[in-house]
Amino acid sequence: MHVPNKRNLGQSLGRSARGNMVSVTVLATAILLFTCTIVFCFFMWMAENNRCQFDLDKVSLELARELNVRDRIGKVNHLIARNRELVYTSRGCVDDVDGLHMSAWAPLANYLCDQARSSRSLIESERKGQIEQSKQSVRNFVGRFNASAKTPAIFALPWWQTAPGKITDVQLGTVQNVQSNVKSTDVYPDLRAFDQNEMYFQKGSDLYCGDINAKLPSPDNDLDFKLAPVSAPVEKTTSPARLINADSFRAKCDIMSGSTVVNRPLDMLPSAVRIVRVTNIKAMKGQSQTLQHASYASCTGAGPPPDSISTN
């Protein structure tokens, strides 16, 4: 019977143990590297998500500033309010002439009233023109932004690539519970009483409500006087553009939907915007995922009314 050499047996067992140790070490190293790769990808995903949201918020603020460039909304609101007072007072002159039986003055009173009503058509045309300018400025901004997104990948690794995101959806609208920048005054007590009865303005601030059609009493109730919501100035300080939450946004029309430019009707000067951007991420070869982010922003507030601007 052959008895194995103890020395040879010991060497064989030693080599087997070292081989097992190497295998375990290689396996543990592979598991560690795989775990580190997963953790790194998760970290990159979270970092990219935060970066995309931060960048999109900056873009939405820039886009919101386009909505009230040169105080577009505030000035149009003041034009509408002053024209509304003009129509009201000229109608009052017609009524006074009729009541006092001053027939000699009737042609002039009627002429002035007709002129006031005609000027309302001019202002309404300007208001609609400003709405179209707002829409066009937003389209131009988004077009420039998406054109600049055709650059190489922002971050590229063998297992991770981030492509520049593009804006795919844009909505224009207003902010909930924001008044207009026009104040009701005591200059025309009868008109103020009528407006108070119709709840056209807020007690306390005396600011006319935003997103309303402040119609006059008959026979001038056929005319529209649409006041857009925009933050009123505090003394002579204009509020800056700001981010808002989704619940505060009131959509009025789409400018872009699914990367397609659309032209929907809009009947109120927009003061807020919602944009959506989609970013493509390739985490593994042949596989890609997308990050979708939305951001909401309100435009800059209205400037001081014309009668409070210094002429010095």
Phi and psi in degrees as a GROMACS rama.xvg file:
@    title "Ramachandran Plot"
@    xaxis  label "Phi"
@    yaxis  label "Psi"
@TYPE xy
-85.0141  128.422  HIS-2
-104.539  122.671  VAL-3
-63.4891  144.396  PRO-4
-68.2807  129.972  ASN-5
-63.5706  -34.9194  LYS-6
-66.9167  -45.257  ARG-7
-64.3872  -37.7609  ASN-8
-64.4562  -40.5952  LEU-9
-65.3159  -40.3504  GLY-10
-65.0165  -40.6802  GLN-11
-63.9303  -43.4316  SER-12
-65.2185  -34.7342  LEU-13
-66.6584  -43.8744  GLY-14
-64.1885  -38.7759  ARG-15
-64.3271  -40.3508  SER-16
-66.6194  -41.2109  ALA-17
-66.3381  -37.2408  ARG-18
-63.8695  -41.3721  GLY-19
-65.1438  -38.2846  ASN-20
-65.6527  -40.2061  MET-21
-64.3565  -41.8928  VAL-22
-62.7596  -44.0099  SER-23
-63.9179  -40.4246  VAL-24
-64.9479  -42.8748  THR-25
-63.7371  -42.9018  VAL-26
-64.278  -43.9541  LEU-27
-64.045  -38.6904  ALA-28
-65.0565  -41.4634  THR-29
-63.4665  -42.7513  ALA-30
-63.4533  -41.5999  ILE-31
-63.7304  -43.933  LEU-32
-65.0315  -40.284  LEU-33
-63.2448  -43.8663  PHE-34
-62.6295  -43.644  THR-35
-62.6816  -37.9795  CYS-36
-64.6614  -42.9653  THR-37
-63.1242  -45.1067  ILE-38
-63.4328  -40.7717  VAL-39
-64.6454  -42.9421  PHE-40
-64.2919  -38.6269  CYS-41
-65.2677  -42.3168  PHE-42
-62.1222  -43.2382  PHE-43
-63.3816  -38.4932  MET-44
-62.1982  -46.9785  TRP-45
-65.7352  -42.0743  MET-46
-64.5235  -40.9674  ALA-47
-66.8933  -38.2457  GLU-48
-61.349  -45.9995  ASN-49
-66.8698  -39.7324  ASN-50
-65.1968  -43.007  ARG-51
-62.7019  -41.8331  CYS-52
-66.2885  -41.3311  GLN-53
-62.8767  -46.0669  PHE-54
-64.282  -39.7731  ASP-55
-67.6646  -36.0234  LEU-56
-61.7545  -39.3211  ASP-57
-64.6853  -39.8482  LYS-58
-65.7739  -42.2051  VAL-59
-65.0706  -34.2082  SER-60
-67.2508  -41.8341  LEU-61
-63.443  -40.2185  GLU-62
-67.9879  -37.4818  LEU-63
-64.6913  -33.7688  ALA-64
-64.1851  -27.6705  ARG-65
-65.937  -24.282  GLU-66
-71.3863  -28.7338  LEU-67
-126.176  38.5248  ASN-68
-62.7463  135.852  VAL-69
54.97  32.8424  ARG-70
57.4648  44.7193  ASP-71
-55.7885  -50.3967  ARG-72
-68.718  -45.2719  ILE-73
-61.9909  -42.3559  GLY-74
-68.0818  -41.2415  LYS-75
-64.2356  -40.1148  VAL-76
-59.6929  -42.2272  ASN-77
-67.233  -39.2316  HIS-78
-60.0196  -44.0108  LEU-79
-64.4521  -44.6776  ILE-80
-64.2874  -42.7428  ALA-81
-67.8753  -39.411  ARG-82
-64.9838  -37.2182  ASN-83
-61.6328  -42.7985  ARG-84
-65.0322  -37.1966  GLU-85
-64.0502  -43.9031  LEU-86
-62.8861  -41.575  VAL-87
-64.2987  -46.4556  TYR-88
-69.8081  -37.1738  THR-89
-67.5625  -34.1496  SER-90
-67.9071  -35.4489  ARG-91
-63.3006  -37.0854  GLY-92
-64.275  -41.2501  CYS-93
-61.1142  -44.0992  VAL-94
-65.5073  -39.6669  ASP-95
-65.5426  -42.2504  ASP-96
-62.0015  -42.17  VAL-97
-67.5914  -39.2064  ASP-98
-69.4689  -32.1437  GLY-99
-93.8307  3.19996  LEU-100
55.8395  43.4279  HIS-101
-99.4956  71.368  MET-102
-61.5807  -25.7692  SER-103
-65.791  -28.7635  ALA-104
-94.3228  -5.63343  TRP-105
-60.9699  -44.4033  ALA-106
-59.0673  -41.5551  PRO-107
-66.8901  -43.7027  LEU-108
-62.2664  -43.2641  ALA-109
-66.07  -37.5637  ASN-110
-62.5834  -46.3544  TYR-111
-63.5382  -38.0291  LEU-112
-65.896  -41.8133  CYS-113
-64.4855  -38.2791  ASP-114
-64.79  -40.519  GLN-115
-63.491  -42.2552  ALA-116
-66.9225  -37.3417  ARG-117
-66.464  -37.1256  SER-118
-64.1195  -26.9943  SER-119
-60.8072  -36.7751  ARG-120
-65.4201  -37.9895  SER-121
-65.2419  -43.0414  LEU-122
-68.6058  -38.1603  ILE-123
-63.9401  -37.7916  GLU-124
-64.0744  -40.6846  SER-125
-66.1482  -39.9886  GLU-126
-59.9546  -46.0176  ARG-127
-67.0204  -34.3567  LYS-128
-64.0805  -38.628  GLY-129
-68.0523  -33.866  GLN-130
-61.1011  -45.367  ILE-131
-65.5959  -35.7816  GLU-132
-65.4876  -39.2107  GLN-133
-60.9247  -46.2232  SER-134
-62.8223  -41.8844  LYS-135
-68.7102  -38.8858  GLN-136
-64.4943  -35.1045  SER-137
-68.044  -44.1288  VAL-138
-60.0112  -44.1749  ARG-139
-62.7122  -42.2761  ASN-140
-61.8075  -48.1505  PHE-141
-64.6791  -38.9813  VAL-142
-60.9525  -43.9148  GLY-143
-65.1073  -39.9336  ARG-144
-64.8383  -48.1743  PHE-145
-66.4498  -33.1481  ASN-146
-65.4592  -37.207  ALA-147
-73.9058  -13.2637  SER-148
-81.2398  -0.242262  ALA-149
-86.0306  37.2799  LYS-150
-97.2237  167.706  THR-151
-60.5085  171.287  PRO-152
-56.1045  140.417  ALA-153
-68.4555  -41.441  ILE-154
-139.547  127.245  PHE-155
-135.053  125.06  ALA-156
-132.879  164.771  LEU-157
-54.6249  -30.2419  PRO-158
-114.854  8.70896  TRP-159
-152.236  123.514  TRP-160
-137.959  134.307  GLN-161
-117.875  118.148  THR-162
-90.034  149.847  ALA-163
-60.2811  134.842  PRO-164
-78.1092  155.118  GLY-165
-122.592  146.95  LYS-166
-75.7435  125.829  ILE-167
-110.982  -25.3443  THR-168
-137.159  136.259  ASP-169
-137.376  130.583  VAL-170
-126.06  139.584  GLN-171
-105.459  147.961  LEU-172
-170.51  -152.774  GLY-173
-133.621  175.463  THR-174
-105.648  133.643  VAL-175
-62.3216  140.228  GLN-176
64.0803  26.4664  ASN-177
-103.24  130.267  VAL-178
-84.2098  178.937  GLN-179
-84.2941  178.111  SER-180
-95.6134  5.89544  ASN-181
-99.5519  132.82  VAL-182
-99.6682  144.764  LYS-183
-80.3501  140.815  SER-184
-122.736  171.879  THR-185
-94.5332  11.0151  ASP-186
-62.4206  -38.4407  VAL-187
-120.972  88.3304  TYR-188
-56.9469  -39.0712  PRO-189
-65.3526  -40.144  ASP-190
-67.1822  -40.5543  LEU-191
-62.4605  -41.6185  ARG-192
-63.3921  -40.9489  ALA-193
-63.3999  -45.143  PHE-194
-64.5801  -36.9478  ASP-195
-66.2444  -40.0407  GLN-196
-65.5773  -34.2978  ASN-197
-84.1358  -3.28453  GLU-198
58.4829  44.3595  MET-199
-79.0452  -23.6395  TYR-200
-131.418  161.896  PHE-201
-90.0984  131.953  GLN-202
-69.2077  144.307  LYS-203
100.532  -67.2066  GLY-204
-82.7655  -23.1069  SER-205
61.6195  16.5718  ASP-206
-84.0557  134.499  LEU-207
-63.0565  144.246  TYR-208
-63.7809  151.144  CYS-209
-90.152  155.898  GLY-210
61.6001  45.1983  ASP-211
-127.702  162.065  ILE-212
-112.429  98.1604  ASN-213
-82.4957  76.3539  ALA-214
-68.9048  150.699  LYS-215
-89.3877  165.489  LEU-216
-68.1501  162.879  PRO-217
-58.7702  142.115  SER-218
-94.6754  11.3604  PRO-219
-100.005  17.4117  ASP-220
-78.6744  4.01946  ASN-221
-84.2128  -9.13629  ASP-222
-94.1001  145.39  LEU-223
-102.473  137.381  ASP-224
-133.292  89.1753  PHE-225
-96.2654  116.736  LYS-226
-101.385  126.794  LEU-227
-88.2213  146.371  ALA-228
-75.7542  132.037  PRO-229
-160.686  143.297  VAL-230
-62.1348  128.816  SER-231
-76.2733  152.579  ALA-232
-70.6136  150.187  PRO-233
-99.6128  107.879  VAL-234
58.2245  -109.114  GLU-235
-119.285  21.5486  LYS-236
-100.684  125.99  THR-237
-94.1761  133.31  THR-238
-73.694  143.52  SER-239
-80.4943  167.998  PRO-240
-62.8958  146.468  ALA-241
-147.408  156.13  ARG-242
-78.4707  145.315  LEU-243
-129.051  162.787  ILE-244
-85.8377  165.359  ASN-245
-63.2545  -33.8665  ALA-246
-68.3728  -22.8404  ASP-247
-83.7215  -14.9313  SER-248
-84.3217  133.552  PHE-249
-118.526  106.26  ARG-250
-69.1649  139.571  ALA-251
-115.606  -39.4061  LYS-252
-161.961  158.224  CYS-253
-92.5807  139.591  ASP-254
-103.899  -35.4547  ILE-255
-143.428  137.845  MET-256
-140.007  119.743  SER-257
59.6258  40.8788  GLY-258
70.4911  5.86429  SER-259
-107.335  128.553  THR-260
-71.891  130.01  VAL-261
-124.306  158.935  VAL-262
-127.551  85.2621  ASN-263
-93.4382  150.268  ARG-264
-66.4164  145.281  PRO-265
-140.145  127.372  LEU-266
-117.657  15.1936  ASP-267
-144.163  135.968  MET-268
-57.6048  122.009  LEU-269
-75.6288  145.117  PRO-270
-128.972  6.59262  SER-271
-149.531  159.037  ALA-272
-141.077  147.145  VAL-273
-123.966  128.867  ARG-274
-128.387  149.2  ILE-275
-124.988  133.003  VAL-276
-124.532  140.486  ARG-277
-114.733  127.635  VAL-278
-116.542  129.505  THR-279
-91.6508  134.62  ASN-280
-129.147  128.497  ILE-281
-104.916  105.215  LYS-282
-89.1711  -25.151  ALA-283
-141.363  159.086  MET-284
-62.5676  126.864  LYS-285
82.5266  -3.65259  GLY-286
-123.671  139.71  GLN-287
-141.866  151.325  SER-288
-133.759  165.892  GLN-289
-123.631  146.662  THR-290
-108.375  128.41  LEU-291
-116.734  127.942  GLN-292
-128.623  148.175  HIS-293
-125.644  147.004  ALA-294
-140.956  143.33  SER-295
-124.421  136.181  TYR-296
-146.393  149.743  ALA-297
-108.462  146.746  SER-298
-71.7  172.766  CYS-299
-64.0432  153.21  THR-300
-74.356  172.378  GLY-301
-73.6257  153.671  ALA-302
-82.9779  177.477  GLY-303
-60.7573  149.741  PRO-304
-63.5736  156.53  PRO-305
-55.2288  -37.0907  PRO-306
-75.4188  -6.62106  ASP-307
-107.303  1.89743  SER-308
-84.6843  129.816  ILE-309
-67.8226  140.939  SER-310
-100.264  5.65062  THR-311
